[in-house]
Each structure stands twice: as structure tokens, then as C-alpha cells.
Amino acid sequence: MHTVKNTPARWPMALAFTFSAIVLLAVGLLAWHGPGQTAILIDTLVLLLLLLLIAVYRRTVAAGLPRQLLKAGALQDAIFNSANFSCIATDVQGVIQIFNVGAERMLGYAAHEVVDRLTPAGISDAQEIIARAQALSLELDTPITPGVEALVFKAKRGIEDIYELTYIRKDGSRFPAMLSVTALRDVQSKVIGYLLIGTDNTARKQVEAEQALLDQRLQEHEQYTRSLVESNNVELEKARQVADKANRAKSEFLSSMSHELRTPLNAVLGFAQLMASDVPPPSVPQQRSLEQILKGGWYLLRLINEILDLAMIESGKVTMSEEAMSLLDVLQDCQAMIAPQAEKRGISMHFPRCGQAFYIHADRTRVKQVMINLLSNAIKYNQGGGSVRVECRQRGQRVRTSVTDSGAGLSAAQMAQLFQPFNRLGQESGTEEGTGIGLVVTRQLVELMGGEIGVDSTVGVGTTFWVEFKATSAPELVLGQGEVLPLAQEDQETQRTLLYVEDNPANLALVEQLIARRSDLKLLTAIDAHLGMDLARTYQPDIILMDINLPGLSGFGALRLLHDDPLTSHIPVMALSANAVPRDIEKGLQAGFFRYLTKPIKVIEFMDALDVALHHAAAHGLADDLHAPR
């Protein structure tokens, strides 16, 4: 900060002059008591010195004041005459007394045109003043007259008052101004006038208007975008619903038609086989005609079955019972099923030898369907005397099974068209029958089980189709803390019979272990529902334990047939399934299963359920009243 030098300090200077005056007065008093002429002379000198001292003091003080006053006055003049602020001062009645340069520039009036002639209300928007008077009357609960009173009412009561008002220029144009109103008071705090300091608010209002317009456009754009998205979502949802409805209709139609076609086809195939086996046998031309009928009929049946599978998959009606299963067990079953087809064409088959079981988490029935399809294609599109090799290996947490043939291989263009429905990759005119649906069904089944399918091929060398499933460990019994398996007991003469219908050998082995520890039970097993029903009618077991997802006829279908048959309707049937979600359990109980047990098998729960079922059979007198062989 700049400091003015050589400026006398008032208080020290006043003290110095006061001290000097006291000394002179003291000298004068002392001289007053001296000799007459001397005293008069001394007192005269003291008086002169006092006058001189007073004159010096006044001059000294006066020398410092003009600079400060000049500086303060210059600042006041600069503020008052600023062109950026309108300064309007009024008397107590509100009549303008001061109208600065800024007010002249903003309003277009010269000072002499408004001083003592107008009030601030006269250069302001009348409607705004009326509105302000009404608003203040409500706010302060007192009547306020429109005019100057409305402009200065708050300031008069010592309330800070800053508000926006529209000023009207001399030429009639208008502009928004931001006003600060202050009451001017005298030394007794009496109001003697008002000071209105204003700034032109046009630029800020323009910015606000532009911002408001921008905000409005942005809001309109957001609303438009939102409405567009919502409209699109609605349209997409409608399209999805239409597509779903169309897919369901298509799937239901295919399913219905497939079932409807089976009935007449069954008659065609049945009577053709009867005619072929007639005695005496048909003539050679008749035999050839019958062979063509049977060949076309069996092909049509295979086509119907594949269409039905595809329709069920696309309609979401395929149920999966995924559990731990041995891949080698499935491959052994497939080898036995596919061997006649391979021998007929002279194809050598190479399957993994007994060794590592390669347990995977999947649906046994569907895995078998997948492998049979891949093996059938490997034989069908192989060369005469060729070979098919099946290999298994574990890749991290997944197990890969590959089927490699020695056929002609696939080109890049053919590879790109794989897994397309009804696309036989140019084999339509060949000698091999096919529908072009098998691989589509295979891929969808693999993906439904959480697996992957792929193909590698080299023209002139052969093709390898591979599938991967999640690896797991062998099925195990679940024992609670502190629980142990019951010890195996000697067979008793009187034993009850449990029939277990299950296609998974690993699960059969577990139940065999458990039943071996029950001296009161003996076990019968069946690997599919049809065999299970035959055993149930023949041996009349006390309890039937049924897997849900069986090959061919499901556990639900078998339960319905057992309940409808008078020979088996009394037998309690318990479900044992890997489908363990509450919805599946509720569905099973509603279908009529006596109990619904889930895999993996919980030993205590399993044993308790057997006891309850046996007690139920005994309580109804069913176990001893039937005289069927056991």
C-alpha cells in the first residue's frame, strides 16, 4: 500500500502544541506575581507566543488536510461520474436531486431534464411498480401505494433492497436494470432522501435468455430422444411378441403335424412289413415295391422325429436333467447302436478303451442323441472301407469328445453353411438320405447343456466334429456332518422290492450301494421307462424309484401310465432327478409322485423316504395281498 510521507500525525502534534501552551501559561502565571513592568512585559510575550503557537498549529493541521480531502473527493467524483452505474439521489419525497453521468448515458436524459422534475417512478415501468406494490403489501402485510413508495419502502425501514426493474429511456426504449436502493440519513439518522444505484442488466438477461433457450432445446431434444427410445422399445416389444407368437405358432404347428403324421405313417409301415412277411411271399416286383415303401416310410419317420425335436427345442419345451455322468458309458452304448450301420458300409470304428471315465455335467439322454448323430454322419459321409475315430481328452475344466472320419472333407464355403436347417451342403442329389436338420438339433442340444460344438476339416483328408462339456467328478452320496453309511446286512427271507428306473449307470451303482445296506429291500433295475413298466407289471414292486429324464418315454409319461394301469396304480412312485429347482419339485408332486428326491442323493433323506413309502404300502395292505412273483 502507498503511504503519504511527511504528513504530520494529528494526535502527537496536538499533544506537543498543548504541552507547549501549558508551559507558556505557567510562565505567564509565574511572571504575574513578579514586578509590575516586568510581569506585564513577560505576560505580553507569553500571549504573543500563545497566539503564534495557535497560528502555527492551525497552519500545520491545515497543511495535512487538503491532500486527504482532495484524495477522498477525487474517489467520490470518480464513483459518482462513472458511466457504468446510474446514480440517482432523491429527496425524502422521491424527487430526483442528483442524476449522474451513468444515469444520463443509460436513460438518455440530461441531468437538468429530471432534477426537481421527475421521480424514479416516472422513468420506470408502471405495471412493474404496481405489481411490486402488491407483492410488498402481501409480504409485509401493510398497504403500499404504487409509485415512489413501492420503490423505497424497504430501504426506508433499513431493509437491504436489491431488485430488478425495467427502466424507460427518453426515446421510449426499455432495458432491464438491477437496482440497489439505500436510504440517506442525516447525523440524527433522519431520512433525508434515497440513493438508487443501477446497472444495465441487458447483457445478463440476453445470456439468461440464450441459456434458457438452450436448456429448452436440450430438454425438448431429451424428450424427443426419450419418446423415440420409448416408441422404439414399444415397437421392439410388439415385434418381439409377434415373433414369439409366430415362433410358438410355428413350433406348435410342427409339433401337431408331426404327431398327426405319425398315425398314418405307422399304418403304412406296419402293413408294408406285414405284406413283406406274407406267406407265400410276395413276388419279386412286389418285394421291390415294398422295399421302396419301407425305405421311404422309415426316412419320413426320421424326418418327422427330427422336425419334432427341432420344434420342441425352439418352443422351449425340451427338459434337461443335467448331472454327473460317465462319457465312456455313453460311448459304449453308442458303439453298440451304431455298429450295424458301420459294418454294413465296411467302416472301421475306433472308440476309447476302458480307462479314465471322463465324467461330465450334462443330460445323459441328450448327450447320447448328440453322439449318435455325429457318428451317423461320420459313417454316412465316409468313403467305403474308411474309418471313424472317437477320442476323449480333458482340457482344463472341460472334456472334449471328437469324432473324426476319413471322408472327402469340407471346403471353406461348406464350413460356412454348416448348422443351417435343411442345408445338406450339396448332397441333396447324392445317394445318401438326409434331412439337413440333424446338425441343427445337435448344436442346439449341446448349447442348451452349456457345451460347445465345432468342426475342423481338410478337403481330401476328412472331418472332425467335436463337442465340449463341463468336467465334473463321479456322482457321490451326500452325507451330513457326523453321518455314516449304514453297514451292509445279511439278506432276510422276507424282503420288499424296490424297482429303480434309471439310464445313468453311475447313479444305478450308487443306489445299488445303498440298497445293499438295507436287509429289508432287494433291487430291480431298468434303463428305460418301457422296460420299467414291464418289470412293474410282472414283479409288482413295493416301491418304484423313477428318474425324470429317461430316453424315449419320460418319467412323467411313465408315471401317468403306471397310475392308469390297475396292476400298478397302487404302487408309490418316487422321483429321483437332477431337476432340483422348486418349480420342478412342485411340478413333480402335482403330477402324482409320492416323493420328489433330488440328486446328488442325500443318504438320510433317501433312507427316510424309502421307510415312509414302505410304511404307506404296508398300511394299505398292498404288500402282502398280491400274489405276483417277487
C-alpha positions in Angstrom: 0.0 0.0 0.0 1.3 3.5 -0.8 1.8 5.7 2.3 1.9 9.6 2.1 5.1 10.7 3.7 5.8 13.9 5.7 2.2 14.2 6.8 2.0 15.3 10.5 0.4 12.9 12.8 -2.5 14.8 14.4 -2.6 13.3 17.9 1.2 13.6 18.6 1.2 17.1 17.1 -1.8 18.2 19.2 -0.2 16.9 22.4 3.0 18.7 21.6 1.2 22.0 21.0 -0.9 21.5 24.1 2.2 20.9 26.2 3.8 24.0 24.8 0.7 26.1 25.6 0.6 24.8 29.2 4.3 25.7 29.6 3.7 29.2 28.3 0.7 29.7 30.6 2.7 28.5 33.5 5.4 31.0 32.7 2.8 33.8 32.4 1.3 32.9 35.8 4.7 32.9 37.4 5.5 36.3 35.8 2.2 37.7 37.0 3.5 37.7 40.6 6.7 39.5 39.7 7.5 43.2 39.5 4.9 45.2 37.7 6.6 46.3 34.4 8.5 43.0 34.1 5.3 41.0 34.6 3.4 42.9 32.0 6.2 42.5 29.5 6.5 38.8 30.1 2.8 38.2 30.0 2.6 40.2 26.8 5.3 38.0 25.3 3.6 34.8 26.5 0.3 35.9 24.9 2.0 36.6 21.7 3.7 33.3 21.8 0.4 31.6 22.5 -1.2 33.3 19.5 1.8 32.3 17.4 1.6 28.7 18.7 -2.1 28.6 17.8 -1.5 30.0 14.4 1.4 27.5 13.7 -0.8 24.6 14.9 -3.7 25.7 12.7 -1.4 26.1 9.7 0.3 22.7 10.4 -3.0 20.9 10.6 -4.4 22.7 7.6 -1.3 21.7 5.6 -2.2 18.0 6.0 -5.9 18.2 5.4 -6.3 19.3 1.8 -4.4 16.3 0.4 -6.6 13.8 2.2 -9.7 15.7 1.3 -8.6 16.0 -2.3 -8.0 12.3 -2.5 -11.4 11.4 -1.0 -13.2 13.9 -3.2 -11.5 12.5 -6.3 -12.6 9.0 -5.5 -16.2 10.2 -4.8 -16.2 12.1 -8.1 -14.9 9.0 -10.0 -17.6 6.8 -8.5 -20.4 9.3 -8.9 -19.5 10.2 -12.5 -18.9 6.5 -13.6 -20.6 5.8 -16.9 -21.2 2.1 -15.8 -23.5 3.0 -12.9 -26.6 5.1 -12.8 -26.6 7.1 -9.5 -29.9 8.8 -8.8 -30.4 10.6 -5.5 -33.8 11.9 -4.4 -35.1 14.0 -1.6 -37.4 12.5 1.0 -40.4 12.9 -1.3 -38.6 11.0 -4.0 -38.0 13.9 -6.4 -34.7 13.5 -8.2 -31.9 15.8 -6.9 -28.8 14.2 -8.4 -28.6 12.5 -11.8 -25.0 11.3 -12.6 -23.2 10.7 -15.9 -24.0 7.0 -15.9 -27.7 7.8 -15.5 -27.6 10.2 -18.4 -25.9 7.6 -20.6 -28.3 4.8 -19.7 -31.5 6.8 -19.8 -30.8 9.4 -22.4 -31.9 12.3 -20.2 -29.7 15.3 -19.3 -29.5 16.0 -15.6 -31.4 19.3 -15.8 -34.3 17.5 -17.5 -35.1 15.4 -14.5 -33.6 17.1 -11.4 -36.5 18.6 -9.4 -38.9 17.4 -12.1 -39.2 13.6 -12.0 -39.2 10.8 -9.6 -37.6 7.4 -10.3 -41.1 6.0 -10.7 -41.5 8.3 -13.7 -38.7 6.6 -15.6 -39.8 3.1 -14.6 -42.3 0.6 -16.0 -45.7 1.5 -14.3 -47.1 -2.1 -14.4 -44.0 -3.5 -12.7 -44.3 -0.8 -9.9 -47.9 -1.8 -9.4 -47.0 -5.4 -9.2 -44.2 -4.7 -6.8 -46.5 -2.7 -4.6 -49.0 -5.6 -4.5 -46.3 -8.1 -3.7 -44.8 -6.0 -0.9 -48.2 -5.4 0.5 -48.7 -9.1 0.8 -45.2 -9.8 2.0 -45.2 -7.1 4.7 -48.9 -7.2 5.5 -49.3 -3.4 5.0 -50.9 -1.4 2.2 -48.2 0.1 -0.1 -49.1 2.7 -2.7 -47.7 2.2 -6.3 -45.1 4.8 -7.1 -42.0 6.0 -5.2 -43.2 4.4 -2.0 -43.1 1.0 -3.6 -39.5 1.6 -4.8 -38.1 2.8 -1.5 -40.4 1.2 1.1 -37.9 -1.4 2.3 -34.9 0.9 2.2 -36.9 3.5 4.3 -37.2 0.8 7.0 -33.5 -0.1 6.9 -34.0 -3.3 4.9 -31.4 -4.1 2.3 -33.3 -3.9 -1.0 -31.9 -5.1 -4.4 -34.3 -5.9 -7.2 -34.8 -5.8 -10.9 -36.8 -3.1 -12.6 -37.4 -2.0 -16.2 -36.2 1.5 -16.9 -37.7 3.5 -19.8 -35.3 5.7 -21.7 -36.2 9.2 -23.0 -36.7 7.7 -26.5 -39.2 5.2 -25.1 -37.0 2.2 -25.4 -36.7 -0.1 -22.4 -34.0 -2.1 -20.7 -33.7 -4.2 -17.5 -31.8 -2.7 -14.6 -30.6 -4.1 -11.4 -31.2 -1.6 -8.6 -29.8 -1.2 -5.1 -31.9 1.2 -3.0 -30.5 2.9 0.2 -32.0 5.5 2.5 -29.9 8.6 3.0 -29.9 9.9 6.6 -28.5 12.9 8.4 -26.5 12.9 11.6 -29.6 12.3 13.7 -30.4 9.3 11.5 -33.4 11.1 10.0 -34.2 10.0 6.4 -33.4 12.9 4.1 -33.6 11.1 0.7 -32.8 7.9 -1.2 -30.0 6.7 -3.4 -30.8 4.4 -6.3 -27.7 2.8 -7.9 -28.4 0.8 -11.0 -26.6 -1.3 -13.7 -27.8 -2.2 -17.1 -28.9 -5.9 -17.0 -29.5 -6.3 -20.7 -26.4 -8.4 -21.4 -27.0 -10.8 -18.4 -30.7 -11.1 -19.5 -29.6 -12.0 -23.0 -27.3 -14.6 -21.7 -30.0 -16.0 -19.4 -32.5 -16.0 -22.3 -30.0 -17.8 -24.5 -29.3 -20.3 -21.8 -33.0 -20.8 -21.2 -33.5 -21.3 -24.9 -30.6 -23.7 -24.9 -32.0 -25.6 -21.9 -35.4 -25.7 -23.5 -34.0 -27.1 -26.8 -31.9 -29.6 -24.8 -35.0 -30.6 -22.8 -37.0 -30.9 -26.0 -34.2 -33.0 -27.6 -34.1 -35.2 -24.5 -37.9 -35.6 -24.5 -37.8 -36.4 -28.2 -35.0 -38.9 -27.7 -36.8 -40.4 -24.8 -40.1 -40.6 -26.7 -38.2 -42.1 -29.6 -36.5 -44.7 -27.5 -39.8 -45.5 -25.7 -41.5 -45.7 -29.0 -38.8 -47.9 -30.4 -38.9 -50.0 -27.2 -42.7 -50.4 -27.6 -42.3 -51.3 -31.3 -39.5 -53.7 -30.4 -41.6 -55.3 -27.7 -44.5 -55.6 -30.1 -42.2 -57.1 -32.7 -40.7 -59.4 -30.1 -44.2 -60.5 -29.0 -45.3 -61.0 -32.6 -42.1 -63.0 -33.3 -42.6 -65.1 -30.2 -46.2 -65.7 -31.1 -45.1 -66.7 -34.6 -42.4 -69.0 -33.3 -44.8 -70.6 -30.8 -47.4 -71.0 -33.5 -44.8 -72.5 -35.9 -43.5 -74.8 -33.2 -47.0 -75.9 -32.1 -47.9 -76.4 -35.7 -44.8 -78.5 -36.4 -45.4 -80.5 -33.3 -49.0 -81.1 -34.0 -48.3 -82.0 -37.6 -45.5 -84.3 -36.6 -47.8 -86.2 -34.2 -50.6 -86.2 -36.8 -48.3 -87.7 -39.4 -47.2 -90.5 -37.2 -50.6 -92.2 -37.1 -51.0 -92.8 -40.8 -47.3 -93.4 -41.2 -47.5 -96.1 -38.5 -50.2 -97.8 -40.6 -48.1 -97.5 -43.8 -45.0 -99.1 -42.2 -47.0 -101.7 -40.3 -49.0 -103.0 -43.3 -45.9 -102.8 -45.6 -44.0 -105.0 -43.2 -46.9 -107.4 -42.9 -47.1 -107.7 -46.7 -43.4 -108.3 -46.9 -43.7 -111.2 -44.5 -46.7 -112.8 -46.0 -46.8 -116.5 -46.8 -46.5 -117.2 -49.6 -44.0 -114.2 -50.0 -44.8 -111.5 -52.5 -43.4 -111.6 -56.0 -40.1 -110.0 -56.8 -41.7 -106.9 -58.3 -44.0 -106.6 -55.3 -41.0 -107.1 -53.0 -39.1 -104.3 -54.7 -42.2 -102.0 -54.3 -42.5 -102.9 -50.7 -38.8 -102.1 -50.1 -39.3 -98.7 -51.6 -42.4 -98.1 -49.5 -40.5 -99.2 -46.3 -37.4 -97.1 -47.3 -39.4 -94.0 -47.9 -41.5 -94.6 -44.8 -38.5 -95.0 -42.4 -36.9 -91.9 -44.0 -40.2 -90.0 -43.5 -40.3 -91.2 -39.9 -36.8 -90.0 -39.2 -37.6 -86.6 -40.8 -40.7 -86.3 -38.6 -38.7 -87.1 -35.5 -36.0 -84.6 -36.3 -38.6 -81.9 -37.1 -40.4 -82.7 -33.8 -37.0 -82.4 -31.9 -36.3 -79.0 -33.5 -39.8 -77.7 -32.8 -39.6 -78.7 -29.1 -36.2 -77.1 -28.8 -37.3 -73.8 -30.4 -40.5 -73.7 -28.3 -38.5 -74.2 -25.1 -40.2 -77.5 -24.3 -37.1 -79.6 -24.0 -36.3 -80.5 -20.4 -32.8 -81.1 -19.4 -31.7 -83.3 -16.4 -28.0 -82.4 -16.1 -26.0 -84.4 -13.7 -22.7 -86.2 -13.4 -22.4 -88.9 -16.0 -19.7 -91.1 -17.4 -18.9 -90.2 -21.0 -17.4 -93.6 -21.7 -20.6 -95.3 -20.7 -22.5 -93.3 -23.2 -19.9 -94.0 -25.9 -20.1 -97.7 -25.2 -23.9 -97.6 -25.7 -23.4 -95.6 -28.9 -20.9 -98.1 -30.2 -23.3 -100.9 -29.8 -26.1 -98.9 -31.5 -24.0 -97.7 -34.4 -22.0 -100.9 -35.1 -24.5 -102.5 -37.6 -24.6 -99.3 -39.7 -20.8 -99.2 -39.8 -20.4 -102.9 -40.6 -22.9 -102.6 -43.5 -20.6 -99.9 -45.1 -17.3 -101.5 -44.2 -16.3 -98.7 -41.9 -13.9 -99.5 -39.0 -14.8 -97.9 -35.7 -12.2 -96.9 -33.1 -13.5 -96.0 -29.6 -11.6 -95.1 -26.4 -10.6 -98.2 -24.5 -11.6 -98.6 -20.9 -9.7 -96.2 -18.7 -10.4 -92.8 -17.5 -14.2 -92.4 -17.1 -14.3 -88.7 -18.1 -17.3 -87.5 -16.0 -19.2 -84.6 -17.4 -22.1 -82.5 -16.2 -24.8 -83.0 -18.8 -28.0 -84.8 -19.7 -27.2 -88.4 -20.5 -30.1 -88.9 -22.9 -29.3 -85.8 -24.9 -25.5 -86.5 -24.9 -26.3 -89.9 -26.4 -28.5 -88.3 -29.0 -25.7 -85.8 -29.9 -23.1 -88.6 -30.2 -25.3 -90.9 -32.3 -26.0 -88.0 -34.7 -22.3 -87.2 -35.1 -21.4 -90.9 -35.5 -24.1 -91.5 -38.1 -22.9 -88.5 -40.2 -19.3 -89.8 -39.9 -20.4 -93.1 -41.3 -22.8 -91.8 -43.8 -20.4 -89.3 -45.5 -17.3 -91.5 -45.2 -15.7 -93.4 -48.1 -16.2 -97.2 -48.4 -13.7 -99.0 -46.2 -12.9 -95.8 -44.3 -12.6 -95.3 -40.6 -14.2 -93.3 -37.8 -12.1 -92.5 -34.7 -13.6 -91.3 -31.4 -11.3 -89.6 -28.9 -11.8 -88.1 -25.4 -9.5 -85.8 -23.6 -9.8 -83.3 -20.7 -9.0 -79.6 -21.5 -8.8 -77.7 -18.2 -12.3 -77.7 -16.7 -13.9 -79.2 -19.9 -13.9 -82.5 -21.6 -13.7 -82.7 -25.4 -15.0 -85.6 -27.4 -14.1 -85.6 -31.1 -15.4 -87.8 -34.0 -13.1 -87.9 -37.0 -13.9 -89.5 -40.3 -11.8 -90.3 -43.4 -14.3 -88.8 -45.8 -14.0 -86.2 -48.5 -13.7 -83.3 -46.1 -15.5 -79.9 -46.3 -14.4 -76.8 -48.2 -14.4 -73.3 -46.6 -17.7 -72.5 -48.3 -19.3 -75.6 -47.0 -18.0 -75.0 -43.5 -19.6 -71.6 -43.5 -23.0 -73.2 -44.3 -22.9 -75.8 -41.5 -25.6 -75.9 -38.9 -28.2 -74.3 -41.3 -31.6 -76.0 -41.3 -32.4 -78.1 -44.4 -29.0 -77.3 -45.9 -27.2 -80.6 -46.9 -24.2 -78.8 -48.4 -24.8 -80.0 -51.9 -25.6 -83.6 -51.0 -29.3 -83.3 -52.0 -28.7 -85.1 -55.3 -26.4 -87.7 -53.7 -27.2 -91.3 -52.8 -27.2 -90.7 -49.0 -30.5 -89.8 -47.4 -30.7 -86.9 -45.1 -32.8 -84.1 -43.8 -30.3 -81.3 -43.1 -31.8 -80.9 -39.6 -29.6 -83.3 -37.6 -26.7 -80.9 -37.1 -29.0 -78.0 -36.2 -30.7 -80.1 -33.5 -27.3 -81.3 -32.3 -25.8 -77.8 -31.9 -28.9 -76.5 -30.0 -28.9 -79.5 -27.7 -25.2 -79.0 -27.0 -25.7 -75.3 -26.3 -28.7 -76.0 -24.0 -26.4 -78.1 -21.9 -23.8 -75.3 -21.6 -21.5 -77.0 -24.1 -19.7 -76.1 -27.3 -19.6 -77.7 -30.7 -17.1 -77.1 -33.5 -15.7 -78.6 -36.7 -12.3 -78.9 -38.3 -12.0 -80.3 -41.9 -9.5 -80.7 -44.7 -10.6 -81.5 -48.2 -9.4 -84.9 -49.2 -8.4 -85.9 -45.7 -11.5 -85.9 -43.6 -13.6 -84.0 -41.0 -13.6 -83.8 -37.2 -16.6 -82.7 -35.3 -16.0 -82.0 -31.6 -18.2 -81.2 -28.6 -17.1 -80.0 -25.2 -18.9 -80.2 -21.9 -18.1 -79.1 -18.3 -16.0 -81.7 -16.5 -17.1 -82.9 -13.1 -16.4 -85.8 -10.7 -18.3 -89.1 -10.3 -21.7 -89.0 -8.6 -21.3 -89.1 -4.9 -23.5 -89.7 -1.9 -24.1 -86.6 0.3 -23.5 -87.3 4.0 -24.3 -84.7 6.7 -21.8 -83.9 9.4 -21.3 -86.9 11.6 -23.4 -89.2 9.4 -22.1 -92.6 8.1 -23.3 -95.1 5.7 -25.3 -98.0 7.3 -23.4 -101.3 7.3 -24.4 -103.9 4.8 -26.7 -106.6 6.3 -27.5 -110.2 5.5 -30.5 -110.9 3.3 -33.7 -111.7 5.1 -36.2 -114.2 3.9 -38.9 -111.6 3.6 -37.8 -108.7 1.6 -39.6 -105.8 -0.1 -38.8 -104.9 -3.7 -37.6 -101.6 -5.0 -37.7 -101.0 -8.8 -35.2 -98.3 -9.9 -35.7 -96.9 -13.4 -32.5 -95.1 -14.4 -30.4 -94.8 -17.6 -27.3 -93.5 -15.9 -25.1 -96.4 -14.8 -23.2 -94.3 -12.2 -26.5 -93.4 -10.4 -27.6 -97.1 -10.6 -24.3 -98.0 -8.9 -24.9 -95.5 -6.1 -28.4 -96.8 -5.4 -27.1 -100.4 -5.5 -24.6 -99.5 -2.8 -27.4 -98.0 -0.6 -29.8 -100.9 -1.1 -27.1 -103.4 -0.3 -27.1 -101.9 3.2 -30.9 -102.5 3.6 -31.6 -106.0 4.6 -35.3 -105.5 4.1 -35.0 -104.5 0.4 -34.0 -106.1 -2.8 -33.3 -104.1 -6.0 -34.6 -104.4 -9.6 -33.3 -102.0 -12.2 -34.5 -100.8 -15.7 -32.7 -98.5 -18.0 -35.8 -97.0 -19.7 -39.4 -96.4 -18.9 -40.8 -99.1 -21.1 -38.7 -101.8 -19.5 -39.5 -100.4 -16.1 -43.3 -100.7 -16.7 -42.9 -104.3 -17.9 -41.0 -105.1 -14.7 -43.5 -103.3 -12.6 -46.4 -105.3 -14.0 -44.5 -108.5 -13.7 -42.9 -108.3 -10.3 -45.3 -105.9 -8.5 -42.5 -104.0 -6.6 -43.4 -102.3 -3.3 -41.8 -99.0 -4.4 -40.7 -97.6 -7.7 -37.9 -95.1 -7.9 -38.1 -93.2 -11.2 -35.7 -90.9 -13.0 -37.5 -88.0 -14.7 -35.5 -87.5 -17.9 -35.4 -91.0 -19.4 -34.7 -91.9 -23.1 -37.9 -92.3 -25.1 -40.7 -92.0 -22.5 -40.0 -89.5 -19.7 -40.6 -90.2 -16.0 -43.8 -88.1 -16.1 -45.1 -90.2 -19.0 -44.3 -93.5 -17.2 -45.9 -92.3 -14.0 -49.1 -91.5 -15.9 -49.2 -95.0 -17.5 -48.4 -96.6 -14.2 -51.3 -94.8 -12.5 -53.7 -95.7 -15.3 -52.9 -99.4 -15.1 -54.9 -101.3 -12.5 -51.9 -103.6 -12.0 -49.6 -100.8 -10.9 -51.8 -97.9 -9.8 -51.3 -98.8 -6.1 -47.5 -98.6 -6.2 -46.0 -95.5 -4.7 -43.6 -93.9 -7.2 -40.8 -91.6 -6.0 -39.0 -89.3 -8.3 -35.2 -89.1 -8.2 -34.0 -86.3 -10.5 -31.3 -83.7 -11.1 -34.0 -81.2 -11.9 -33.9 -79.6 -8.4 -35.4 -76.1 -8.7 -38.6 -75.6 -6.7 -40.7 -75.3 -9.8 -39.6 -78.8 -10.9 -40.2 -80.3 -7.5 -43.7 -78.7 -7.3 -44.5 -79.9 -10.8 -43.4 -83.5 -9.9 -45.5 -83.6 -6.7 -48.5 -82.2 -8.6 -48.1 -84.9 -11.2 -48.6 -87.6 -8.5 -45.1 -88.6 -7.4 -45.2 -89.9 -3.8 -41.9 -88.1 -3.0 -39.6 -86.0 -5.1 -35.9 -86.6 -4.3 -33.1 -84.6 -5.9 -29.5 -85.5 -7.0 -27.0 -85.8 -5.6 -28.5 -88.3 -3.3 -28.7 -87.3 0.4 -28.4 -90.6 2.3 -30.5 -89.8 5.3 -33.2 -88.2 3.2 -33.2 -91.1 0.8 -33.5 -93.8 3.5 -36.2 -91.9 5.3 -38.2 -91.5 2.1 -37.9 -95.3 1.5 -39.2 -96.0 5.0 -42.2 -93.7 4.5 -43.1 -95.3 1.2 -42.8 -98.8 2.6 -45.0 -97.8 5.6 -47.5 -96.3 3.2 -47.6 -99.6 1.1 -47.9 -101.7 4.3 -50.6 -99.5 5.8 -52.8 -100.0 2.7 -52.3 -103.8 2.8 -50.8 -103.8 -0.7 -47.6 -105.6 0.0 -49.0 -108.9 1.2 -52.2 -109.2 -0.7 -50.8 -109.5 -4.2 -49.6 -112.9 -5.2 -47.4 -111.9 -8.0 -43.9 -113.4 -8.1 -41.2 -111.5 -6.3 
